[in-house]
């Protein structure tokens, strides 16, 4: 073999590729921050201002049903009437999906903001990456037209992942599986521009005052017994996630039998409202703020309450994804994993809180994403302690045995059906 055969693109070319990637990453953070702020304004109006004007009690659970049913109807209207029908159905596509036409983006944004503000149990990752990817493809046509569209999509996804999770490491781990199988050259050459975008996105989002995933958990001191106890928590979390994943495609197909997006999205909203009545306000929304809330108030939740929250939130994720709402499953998976960890901490004597939470998050994210490195990262991210890493690298192995042949939380459609329609 020629010793020069596997040489990459070279420092100069990589440096040139960094410039547009840097811009895309910074723009990704601005887009994400703007969508979050818009959703927060609408959330405040729906859940605080409007009830106050109508004289509704703050703890009236029937208001949850009203808001989520109306949210479902409004999202259904977007799926029905908006150009592009709200973009790709996030239940049927991976995070990196074919780029959408620009005319579809207002509908994608509307469906995303309505869901986030209305309390739907989905995160922003799918729709916000669609928006960023479409704009990135347009920008690269001007700035670097020679870059393939597939590479642009990876860079756009990396920028958004970096902004959403606050670190480029998330993008590196999530994209390693996708890019590692590409033959020729070095993996880090292929990751260079995406990591620039992810780093710029993370830095810009922090500068804008975005939410941090630092939960302030007590420091973790490793112990040999945690190899066993963390594995138990991770396996339980993985089993719960696999159970939800097994229901996902049947629920999606049952929902589509209702025929019209106004019908199945409204019915989905009603069901989510009823689930919210059962599980309480903590089981609503994407799960980021709720993760911090339940960890701060963990002493107020008994074993029965934690089990109820896990079941309700997982069913809500299935219903939301199956009913046409646009959003991702990673954010709620992080929340449910934390609750599984709190349950493990309550039931297993001596299991430290940080380790329990890390193992629960890892097992749940593994079941939902099927990405081992990303799952380990999620556990360390929420625990906030790198000392959990060594234990997690062992505890993930039995959890992987649970998920490796289990159903995915993704609806697989024939190619002709995989269109950005409702």
Residue pairs with C-beta under 8 A, 6 or more apart in sequence:
6 184
6 185
6 186
7 185
8 14
8 185
8 186
8 189
9 17
9 185
9 189
14 189
14 192
14 193
17 144
17 147
17 192
17 193
17 196
18 192
18 193
18 196
19 143
20 139
20 140
20 143
20 144
20 147
20 193
21 155
21 159
21 193
21 194
21 196
21 197
21 200
22 196
22 197
22 200
23 139
23 143
23 200
24 132
24 136
24 139
24 155
24 156
24 159
24 197
24 200
25 158
25 159
25 162
25 163
25 196
25 197
25 198
25 199
25 200
25 201
25 202
25 204
26 200
26 201
26 204
27 132
27 135
27 136
27 139
27 159
28 132
28 156
28 159
28 160
28 162
28 163
28 197
28 200
28 201
28 204
29 159
29 162
29 163
29 200
29 201
29 202
29 203
29 204
29 205
29 208
29 210
30 204
30 208
31 128
31 131
31 132
31 135
31 160
32 124
32 128
32 132
32 160
32 163
32 164
32 201
32 205
32 210
33 163
33 205
33 208
33 210
35 109
35 112
35 113
35 116
35 124
35 128
35 131
36 116
36 124
36 210
36 211
38 113
39 112
39 113
39 116
39 117
40 117
41 117
42 113
42 114
42 117
43 116
43 117
43 118
43 119
46 67
46 117
46 118
47 67
47 119
50 56
51 57
51 58
51 60
51 63
56 63
61 276
61 277
61 280
62 277
64 119
64 273
64 276
64 277
64 281
64 284
65 270
65 273
65 274
65 276
65 277
66 273
67 118
67 119
67 273
68 118
68 119
68 120
68 269
68 270
68 272
68 273
68 276
69 266
69 269
69 270
69 273
70 118
70 269
71 114
71 115
71 117
71 118
71 119
71 120
71 269
72 118
72 265
72 266
72 267
72 268
72 269
72 270
72 272
72 323
72 325
73 262
73 265
73 266
73 269
74 114
74 118
75 86
75 111
75 114
75 115
75 118
75 265
75 269
75 324
75 325
75 326
76 260
76 261
76 262
76 263
76 264
76 265
76 266
76 324
77 262
78 85
78 86
78 107
78 110
78 111
78 114
79 85
79 86
79 107
79 111
79 261
79 262
79 265
79 324
79 422
80 260
80 261
80 262
80 422
82 104
82 106
82 107
82 110
82 111
83 103
83 104
83 106
83 107
84 100
84 101
84 103
84 104
84 105
84 107
84 108
84 420
85 104
85 107
85 261
85 420
85 421
85 422
86 104
86 107
86 108
86 110
86 111
86 324
86 326
86 420
86 422
87 100
87 104
87 105
87 107
87 108
87 111
87 127
87 130
87 326
87 420
88 97
88 98
88 100
88 126
88 130
88 420
89 324
89 326
89 411
89 420
89 421
89 422
90 122
90 126
90 127
90 321
90 326
90 327
90 328
91 248
91 252
91 321
91 322
91 410
91 411
92 252
92 410
92 411
92 412
92 413
92 417
92 418
93 126
93 418
94 410
95 125
95 126
95 129
95 157
95 161
95 174
95 328
96 129
96 133
96 153
96 154
96 157
96 178
97 129
97 130
97 133
97 153
99 133
99 134
99 137
99 149
99 152
99 153
100 108
100 130
100 133
100 134
100 420
101 134
102 134
102 135
102 138
104 134
104 420
105 130
105 131
105 134
105 135
108 127
108 130
108 131
108 326
109 127
109 131
111 127
111 325
111 326
112 124
112 127
112 128
112 131
112 326
112 327
115 122
115 320
115 325
115 326
115 327
116 124
116 285
116 286
116 327
118 269
119 272
119 276
119 284
119 285
120 269
120 272
120 284
120 285
120 286
120 320
120 325
120 327
121 272
121 283
121 284
121 285
121 286
121 287
121 313
121 316
121 317
121 319
121 320
121 332
122 286
122 317
122 320
122 321
122 325
122 326
122 327
122 328
122 329
122 331
122 332
123 164
123 286
123 287
123 288
123 327
123 328
123 329
123 330
123 331
123 332
124 164
124 286
124 327
124 328
124 331
125 160
125 161
125 164
125 327
125 328
125 330
125 331
126 326
126 327
126 328
127 326
127 327
127 328
128 160
128 164
129 156
129 157
129 160
129 161
132 156
132 157
132 159
132 160
133 152
133 153
133 156
133 157
135 156
136 152
136 153
136 155
136 156
136 159
137 149
137 152
137 153
137 156
140 147
140 152
151 193
154 175
154 178
154 179
154 194
155 193
155 194
155 197
156 197
157 171
157 174
157 175
157 194
158 168
158 171
158 175
158 194
158 195
158 197
158 198
158 201
159 171
159 194
159 197
159 198
159 200
159 201
160 201
161 170
161 171
161 174
161 198
161 201
162 168
162 170
162 171
162 197
162 198
162 199
162 200
162 201
162 202
162 205
163 201
163 202
163 204
163 205
163 210
164 170
164 205
165 202
165 213
165 381
166 202
166 205
166 206
166 210
166 212
166 213
167 198
167 202
167 381
168 195
168 198
168 199
168 201
168 202
169 377
170 198
170 374
170 377
170 381
171 194
171 195
171 197
171 198
172 191
172 194
172 195
172 198
173 371
173 373
173 374
173 376
173 377
174 371
174 373
174 374
175 191
175 194
176 187
176 191
176 373
177 371
177 373
179 187
179 190
179 191
180 187
182 190
206 212
211 288
211 289
213 288
213 381
213 382
213 384
214 384
215 291
215 292
215 295
215 357
215 382
215 383
215 384
216 384
217 295
217 353
217 354
217 357
217 383
217 384
217 385
218 352
218 353
218 354
219 354
219 385
219 387
220 352
220 354
220 355
220 358
220 383
220 385
220 387
220 388
221 352
221 387
222 387
222 390
222 391
223 350
223 352
225 350
226 351
226 352
226 355
226 391
227 391
227 394
227 395
229 344
229 348
229 350
229 351
229 355
229 356
229 359
230 351
230 355
230 356
230 358
230 359
230 391
230 392
230 394
230 395
231 359
231 394
231 395
231 397
231 398
231 399
232 344
232 348
233 340
233 341
233 344
233 348
233 351
233 356
233 359
233 360
233 363
233 395
234 359
234 360
234 362
234 363
234 366
234 392
234 395
234 396
234 398
234 399
235 363
235 398
235 399
235 402
236 340
236 343
236 344
236 360
236 363
237 336
237 337
237 340
237 341
237 359
237 360
237 361
237 362
237 363
237 364
237 366
237 367
237 399
238 363
238 364
238 366
238 367
238 399
238 402
238 403
239 367
239 402
240 310
240 314
240 336
240 340
240 364
240 367
241 314
241 333
241 336
241 363
241 364
241 365
241 366
241 367
241 368
241 403
241 409
242 367
242 402
242 403
242 406
242 407
243 314
244 314
244 315
244 317
244 318
244 367
244 368
244 409
245 367
245 368
245 406
245 407
245 408
245 409
246 406
246 407
247 315
247 318
248 318
248 321
248 322
248 407
248 408
248 409
248 410
248 411
249 407
249 411
249 412
251 318
251 319
251 321
251 322
252 321
252 322
252 411
253 411
254 322
255 264
255 267
255 268
255 322
255 323
255 324
256 264
258 264
258 267
261 324
261 422
264 323
264 324
265 323
265 324
265 325
267 323
268 319
268 320
268 322
268 323
268 324
268 325
269 323
271 319
271 323
272 316
272 319
272 320
272 323
275 283
275 312
275 315
275 316
275 319
276 283
276 284
276 316
278 308
278 312
279 308
279 309
279 312
279 313
279 316
280 309
282 290
282 293
282 294
282 309
283 290
283 309
283 312
283 313
283 316
284 290
284 316
286 327
286 331
286 332
286 335
287 313
287 331
287 332
287 334
287 335
287 336
288 331
288 334
288 335
290 335
291 334
291 335
291 338
291 382
294 301
294 309
294 335
294 338
294 339
294 342
295 338
295 342
295 357
298 342
298 353
301 309
301 342
302 346
303 343
303 346
303 347
306 339
306 342
306 343
306 346
307 343
309 339
310 336
310 339
310 340
310 343
313 332
313 335
313 336
313 339
314 336
316 332
317 329
317 332
317 333
317 336
320 327
321 327
321 329
321 409
324 422
329 368
329 369
329 409
330 365
330 368
330 369
330 378
333 361
333 364
333 365
333 367
333 368
333 369
333 378
334 361
334 364
334 365
334 378
334 382
336 364
337 357
337 360
337 361
337 362
337 363
337 364
337 365
337 378
337 379
337 382
338 357
338 360
338 361
338 382
339 360
340 360
340 363
340 364
341 353
341 356
341 357
341 358
341 359
341 360
341 361
342 353
342 356
342 357
342 360
343 360
344 351
344 356
344 359
344 360
345 351
345 352
345 353
345 356
345 357
348 356
354 383
354 384
354 385
354 388
355 383
355 388
355 391
357 379
357 382
357 383
358 379
358 380
358 382
358 383
358 385
358 388
358 391
358 392
359 379
359 391
359 392
359 395
360 379
361 375
361 378
361 379
361 381
361 382
361 383
362 375
362 376
362 378
362 379
362 392
362 395
362 396
362 399
363 375
363 396
363 399
365 371
365 374
365 375
365 378
365 379
366 372
366 375
366 396
366 399
366 400
366 403
367 399
367 402
367 403
367 406
367 409
368 409
369 375
370 403
370 408
372 396
372 400
375 396
376 389
376 392
376 393
376 396
379 388
379 392
380 386
380 388
380 389
380 392
